[in-house]
């Protein structure tokens, strides 16, 4: 993904630059939110299980586009979702990378309760960055990224959620009239590398799978809202409120951050503002008109990157994954879904 600074004058304008706007706290104070008690609902999210799904993806190697590891991991993800009772559709497309490379892309759509008309979209990308172009050692800039956090973590959380929801011993009677779609976007991380000679139309080179999905929705598809999980397993991660999310889907931002506090993980979701990010949620909002937010970390004091020290480096491996972060995000998603269930 790529960071875009924004200007809040007559809408959002972008400059192609890696970095966040200075953080600040919203001047609005919601006394009701401040007075909330921790009141979790739903089953327990198993971070050990989610961690094992991250590890399994990394065992294939870097899942870069058009590679054998990419194809092997595709089959593994599809089979896992099927094993957990989801109806799985593969959305195939030949997409063009920034350099003209034809990318054999597959978005994976795994649906719980596919006949339900009320649906929630959860999504993450599953491909690996081909180039560690933000590595502190320039000798690594053309090496692939293992992508344990960016983005095996989002897929791992979604697989664990699918396992829980479709397991009658765990799901606490998840209702048939509430559908969940786990969408695994491909070709997100083929965006123009920092060492490329030209960065023309740089923003359009990212999130290619999400761009395709958002303009080729399944017939009649609608979702109440969407939540993108991006880099949700890193050590020391905190999830600030991304500006594009607040622009497109402010009520969903409030819903999710409230759920985090109710589940007991408010410290991972500070009520402070991060930057505006070009990520998979942008085309879903702009093209599919599904209000979708981005749960993505912000490291305000990290010199290497505001995304954290391992972002787009060869160090994005399993040794830098924290189960506590996976638990915080996964349990928050449980809180969101089961609160939605109880509101029906």
Secondary structure as GFF3:
##gff-version 3
##sequence-region A 1 344
A	DSSP	beta_strand	2	5	.	.	.	ID=ss1
A	DSSP	beta_strand	15	16	.	.	.	ID=ss2
A	DSSP	beta_strand	24	25	.	.	.	ID=ss3
A	DSSP	alpha_helix	31	34	.	.	.	ID=ss4
A	DSSP	alpha_helix	47	59	.	.	.	ID=ss5
A	DSSP	alpha_helix	68	83	.	.	.	ID=ss6
A	DSSP	beta_strand	87	96	.	.	.	ID=ss7
A	DSSP	beta_strand	102	112	.	.	.	ID=ss8
A	DSSP	beta_strand	118	125	.	.	.	ID=ss9
A	DSSP	three_ten_helix	138	140	.	.	.	ID=ss10
A	DSSP	pi_helix	148	152	.	.	.	ID=ss11
A	DSSP	alpha_helix	153	165	.	.	.	ID=ss12
A	DSSP	beta_strand	178	185	.	.	.	ID=ss13
A	DSSP	three_ten_helix	202	205	.	.	.	ID=ss14
A	DSSP	alpha_helix	208	215	.	.	.	ID=ss15
A	DSSP	beta_strand	225	230	.	.	.	ID=ss16
A	DSSP	alpha_helix	243	248	.	.	.	ID=ss17
A	DSSP	alpha_helix	250	263	.	.	.	ID=ss18
A	DSSP	three_ten_helix	266	268	.	.	.	ID=ss19
A	DSSP	beta_strand	272	273	.	.	.	ID=ss20
A	DSSP	beta_strand	276	278	.	.	.	ID=ss21
A	DSSP	alpha_helix	280	286	.	.	.	ID=ss22
A	DSSP	beta_strand	292	296	.	.	.	ID=ss23
A	DSSP	three_ten_helix	318	320	.	.	.	ID=ss24
A	DSSP	alpha_helix	323	343	.	.	.	ID=ss25
###
